[in-house]
């Protein structure tokens, strides 16, 4: 399962994105694909453990 996110980047952040994409030699990816790759990597870095939410309450289920 996946969730669709739509948002805008400032012109400065867009330029940063494409500069990083160029530096990483990711010419085979679109800007959106590369942004997804960066966001996925950063989310994992910030929170590497799987997270679950209760379907009824919407609250995060804490591991015991």
C-alpha positions, 0 to 999 in steps of 0.5 A: 500500500502507498499514499500519494503526497502532493506539495510544492517546493520553493524555487530555491529548494527545486534548484537544490533538488536538481543540483543534488540529483546531478551530483548523485548522477541520477540522470535516469530519474525524474525530479519527482522520482529523485525527490521520493528517493531522497524523502524515503531515505531521510524518513528511514534515517530519522525513524528506522523502525516500522510504525503502526497506527491503530485503525480505530483510534488513529493513535500510534501503537507503541511496541512493548 
